[in-house]
Amino acid sequence: MSDAVNGTTSACDNASASGDLAILLLDGGYERAHYALVLAASGLALGRSVVLFAAGRGVHALARDWRGLRDVRQDAEMAARGVATFATLRDAVVELECTLLACEAGLRLCGLGHEALLPSVRVAGVPTFLDAARGRQVITL
């Protein structure tokens, strides 16, 4: 909320005014994970700050080997039709410095250790995501 007396703006106002995003990826399917990366890359390209939190089976999207996602064969169809592939989008999101969070409980559910994740991914819980999402537009896939 803006302070009319001294003209300052809170961090929450800055986040919502700038369109910063928090993306919650719950699903372990390729299509939703791919679209989470599309949204993240697009937001980052527009200069918005983006937090991507992968939970449940969605943690496979942030693993070095993302083939644990359902229906990964769709990636070949994306490539054949000239659509950005999963790896291309994920590389862009990492390069554009998206905040990547993987749910600790999701990792346990999927039998993945911390070492299975991309180097830029931080393992966190829901409270960390909620704190990072404060004042941002939240998108759930």
N, C-alpha and C positions, 0 to 999 in steps of 0.2 A: 504494500500500500504506500502511496506517495505521502511524504510528510510536507504539507503545504507551507509549514513555517520555515523549514530550512531547505526545501527543494530536493531532498534526497529521495531515493527510491530503494525499496527493499530488494533483496536478491530474488524473492519469489515474484515480484512484479517484473523484474528484468527477465526472468525465465519465461513467464507467460507472454510478455510483450514481444519477445524475440522469437517465439514459436519453438522453443526447445522441446525435445521429445524424449519420452521414456517408453521403450518398447518392451513389452512382456511377451516372451515366446514360451508358451506352455506346451504346444503340440510338438510331437516328434516326427511330423510328416514333412517331406521335402518341400511341398508347395508353400506351406505357411512359413517355413524357415527361409526359403528363397525370398518370399515377399517381405519378411522382416528385414532382410538385408537390402532389398530394394528401397524400402522406406528409410532405413538408416543411412544408406549411401546418398539418397536424394536429400534428406535433411542436412547431412553434413556438407554436401555440395552447395547447398543454399546458405551455408554459414551458420547453421543451427547446431547447437550442442545436442548430442544424442547419447543416451544410455540404453544399452540393450542387455536385458536380463533374461537369460535362458534358464528355464525351470523345467522340472519333470523330464520327460524324454527329449525336450527341446535342447538339453545340454549337448546333444550330439552335434548340433550346429556349430558349436564352439570348440569341438574336439579337433585335434590335428587330422584324424581320420573321420570325416563326417558321414561315412557310408552307413553309420548306425541309424540314420534317418530312414523312415519308410519311403518307399517309391523313389529311390535315388536314381533310377533309370530315366526319370523325367529330365535329368540334366542333359542327357544326350539329345533329347528332342529340343530342349531350349537352344543348345548350341547349333543344331541343324537348322533352326528357324531364325537364327541371328539374334537371339535373346541372350543377354549376359548370363554366363554360367554361374553356378554357386561359388566356385573358386574365385572367379573374377570379381564378383560382388564382395565376397569376404575379404579378399586382398585390398579392395578399395576402402572398405570400412576400417580395416586395420590401419592402412596408410593415412586415412583422414582422421585418425585418432579418436574413434568412437570409444566410449567407456564400455567395456565388455565385462559382464558379470555372469558367472555360472553359479547356480544354486547348489549348495553343498548337499542338500537332501536329494536333488535330482541326480547328482553324480553317484551317490550311493545307490539310488534306485536303478541306475543303468550299469552299475558295476565299474564305473570309471574312476581312476585316480586323478589327482591334480596334474600329474605329469602327462596325462592324455590330452590336456587342453593346449590351445595356442599359447605362446609365451605372454601375450598381452592380456590374457583373460585373468581376472581376479575372482577367486572363489568367495562367495558371500551368501548371506541369508536374506530372507524377506525384509527384515528391518533395514538392512543396508540399501536394498532397492527402494523401499518406500522413502527413505531419507533422500536418496539421489533423485527420486521422481518428484519430490516436493516442488510445486509450482510449474511443472512441465505438463504438456499434453501427453496423456497416457494412451497408448494403443496396445491392445491385447490380441494376440494371434495364437 
